[in-house]
Amino acid sequence: MVERVARRLKVLGDPVRLQILNALRVHEELSVQELMDATGQRQANMSKHLGLMLREGIIARRKESINAFYTIKDPTLQGICLLVSNRLREEGETE
């Protein structure tokens, strides 16, 4: 179990993946092109990050014709990100 938690946190530890998750949090569902526009990433890099997050069970994919749409699959992610963000904000206020 500890190894799975460490693997999940490692996947979440990448700034690009956090940008992707934030865009999905705000918009709920986005296509690859919309994610590329939101993050400034190129197709190959986006595909790499999306594939990793899909394999880890962090996001889900829905295909419609030739387009793929992504959503956040793990409902705990918003809470985790919110907790960490709030704590960092608090730390910044005390420094």
N, C-alpha and C positions, 0 to 999 in steps of 0.2 A: 504494500500500500504506500509506503513512504517513497518508493521509487516512482510510482505513478504520480504522486503529488509533485515530486521534484521535476519530473518530465513536463508536467502541465505548466508549472511555474517557469520552467526554462523556455517553453514555447511562448509564454506571455511576456518574457523578458526582452523582447525585440521591439524597438521603437516603431518600426513599420507595421508590425502586427498589431501593436496598440492603436496605431492610426486607423487601421482597417476595422478593428473592433469598435473604435469610437464612431466611425462613420456608420457602421451597422447599428450601433446603439441609437444614434440620432435618427436614422432613416428607416430602420427596421429591416428593409430588404433592398439590396442593390445588385446591379449587374456588374460584371467584371469591368466594363468600360466606366461605369459610374464610380467604382472603387478606384480605378486608375486616375480618374479626374479628381477625386476627393483627396488622394494621397500623393499624386505626382509621380507614381511609380510606373515603370514600363511593363508591358505584357508579360515578358518572361519572369521578371522579378515578382510580379503579382501572382502569377501561376504557382511559383515556388512557395510563396507564403500561404496562399489559399490551400494548396495541396497538403501542406504540413498541418494546418489548422483543421482541415477536414479529417485527416487520419487520426488526429488527437481527439476528435469529437467536440471541438470547440465551436465549429460552425456547421451549418447544413447547406446543401446545394439543392436547388430546384431547377430542372431544365424545362425550357419552354422553346420549342423549335430549335434554333441554333444558339439561343442565348442561355446563359446560366445565371441564376440569381442566388445570392447568399444571404443567410440570416444567422444570428447567434443562436446556437443550439443549447449551450450550457447556461441555464438561467442564473447560476451563481456568479458569473463573471461581472455583471453590473455591480453587485454588492461588493465584491473584492476590489474592483477598481475604484469604487466610490470611497471605501474605507481607506485605501492607500492614499488616494488624492486628498481626502479631508485631513488625514494625519500629516501629510507633507505640507499642506496649507497651514496647519497649526504650527508646525515646526518652523516654517518660514516667518510666521508672525512673531515668534519668540526670539528669533535670532537678531 
